Amino acid sequence: MTRAQKAWRKLLIAAEISHYRLYDCRHSFASKLANTCGIPLKVVSDLLGYSSIAMTEIYSHKSESKMADATIYILTYNCADLK
């Protein structure tokens, strides 16, 4: 076990948290940026240190509300302008 792993385990014990991986923090961070804050996936990808945006796409959870928002945006801002 590395020093980082030991420190993480100690932190979880002190906080009385079980079954939470360091990776879970990374996933939560990326998901919040992409889905809650609306940060572009390319920026999230750069922050995570990925060389490709493909790995970052797992953090962009598609939702019905996002598709509805996009549809409303297109209808509101005149589709004729998109030609």
N, C-alpha and C positions, 0 to 999 in steps of 0.2 A: 504494500500500500504506500502510495506517495505521500509526501508532506501535505500536498493540496487535498488529497482524499481524506487524510486524517483530520485536517482542519475543518473540512466540510462536515465530516461525521460528528466532530465535537460541537460544531455550530448547531447542527440539527438536534443533538441531544440536549443542548442548553435551551433551545427554543421549543423543546418537546414536540418536534415534528418528525414524523416517520414517513418512509417511502417517498422521498423527494430527491431527485437526482440533480446534480449541477446542470446537466443538460436541460432539465425542466425550466431552469431560470432563463437559459438562452432561448428556449422555445417561447416562453411567456413574453420575453422582451421583444422578440421578432414579431410575434403575433400581434401584440399591442401596437407596435409601430405600424405594421401593415394594415391592420383592421380597424383599430380604434382611432389612431392618429392620422391615418390616411397617407403615411409616408410611402413614396414610390418604392416598388420592389427593388429597383436597381440600387437605391440608397441603402435599403435594409441589407441587401446582398453585400455591398461594400463595407458596411459596418460589421457584418459577421465575418468578413474576410474571405468570402467565396469568390472564386474566379469566374463563376457562371451564375446567371440568374436562375437557372433551372433548379438548383438546390433550395433557393429561397421561396419558390412557388408553393412549397408545402405549408408555408406560414400564411399564405393568402387564402383563407377559407372562403369559398364562394358561398354567397347567401342570397336568398330570395330578395331581401331588402336592398342589397347592393344593386341587383338587377333592376328592381323597381325604381330605385333612385336614378339609375342611368337612363331608364326609359323616360321618366319625368323630365330629366334634364334635356334630353333630345327633343321631346315634344315642346318644352317651354322655350327653347332657344331656336325654334324654327328649323325643321329638317331641310327646308329648301336651301339653306346656307351651306349644307354639307355636300352639295353637288359639285 
